[in-house]
Amino acid sequence: VDGRVLVPMRGIFEAMGARVDYDQAGGTVVASKGEHTTQLKVGSDKATVDGREITLPTPMRPMNGSVMVPLRFVSESLGATVNYDAAMRRVDI
């Protein structure tokens, strides 16, 4: 979407070893791993990462029963490095 790779938020956070809590009433997700904490609100283009407000390149959005988020943002918010290989159409975390 808009040139971004979107992934199911819970799946990618948990695959990276983060704990994920979701407040359905408030539409807020909190993911934590080690010293990193990321808080997002569904439909918003803002997130809080380790206490700092960040603007997402594309807003989170519900899709097919999952909340989709930009892969690079989620990975980097947990301290990972992301590389995109355009020739292979592959994302390496």
VEXFIBA-544006 format. One record per residue (C-alpha): residue in three letters; x, y, z. Coordinates in steps of 0.25 Angstrom, whole numbers, plus 5000, padded with zeros to 4 digits. Layout:
<nodes>
- Ala  X  Y  Z
...
</nodes>
This chain:
<nodes>
- Val  5000  5000  5000
- Asp  5006  5013  4996
- Gly  5019  5006  4993
- Arg  5020  5000  5007
- Val  5020  4985  5011
- Leu  5009  4983  5021
- Val  5008  4971  5030
- Pro  4999  4966  5041
- Met  5003  4974  5053
- Arg  5002  4963  5064
- Gly  5009  4952  5055
- Ile  5021  4961  5052
- Phe  5023  4966  5067
- Glu  5021  4952  5072
- Ala  5031  4946  5062
- Met  5041  4956  5067
- Gly  5039  4952  5081
- Ala  5031  4963  5086
- Arg  5019  4962  5095
- Val  5006  4968  5089
- Asp  4994  4974  5097
- Tyr  4982  4979  5090
- Asp  4971  4988  5097
- Gln  4959  4985  5087
- Ala  4951  4996  5093
- Gly  4961  5007  5091
- Gly  4967  5001  5079
- Thr  4981  5002  5084
- Val  4992  4992  5083
- Val  5004  4991  5092
- Ala  5016  4983  5088
- Ser  5029  4981  5097
- Lys  5042  4974  5096
- Gly  5053  4976  5105
- Glu  5055  4992  5107
- His  5046  4995  5094
- Thr  5032  4998  5096
- Thr  5023  5002  5084
- Gln  5008  5007  5085
- Leu  4999  5009  5073
- Lys  4985  5012  5071
- Val  4977  5006  5060
- Gly  4974  5016  5048
- Ser  4984  5026  5053
- Asp  4997  5030  5046
- Lys  5004  5033  5059
- Ala  5011  5023  5069
- Thr  5019  5024  5081
- Val  5032  5017  5081
- Asp  5040  5017  5094
- Gly  5033  5030  5099
- Arg  5035  5037  5085
- Glu  5024  5040  5076
- Ile  5026  5035  5062
- Thr  5018  5038  5049
- Leu  5016  5025  5041
- Pro  5018  5025  5026
- Thr  5004  5019  5024
- Pro  4993  5018  5035
- Met  4990  5004  5042
- Arg  4978  4998  5036
- Pro  4969  4986  5038
- Met  4969  4976  5027
- Asn  4963  4962  5027
- Gly  4962  4961  5042
- Ser  4976  4966  5045
- Val  4982  4980  5047
- Met  4993  4983  5036
- Val  5005  4991  5039
- Pro  5017  4996  5031
- Leu  5028  4985  5033
- Arg  5040  4994  5033
- Phe  5033  5002  5044
- Val  5030  4990  5053
- Ser  5043  4984  5051
- Glu  5051  4996  5054
- Ser  5043  5000  5066
- Leu  5048  4987  5072
- Gly  5063  4990  5069
- Ala  5064  4982  5056
- Thr  5070  4986  5043
- Val  5062  4984  5030
- Asn  5067  4983  5016
- Tyr  5059  4982  5004
- Asp  5065  4975  4992
- Ala  5057  4981  4980
- Ala  5063  4971  4970
- Met  5058  4959  4978
- Arg  5045  4966  4983
- Arg  5050  4961  4997
- Val  5050  4968  5011
- Asp  5061  4964  5020
- Ile  5060  4967  5035
</nodes>
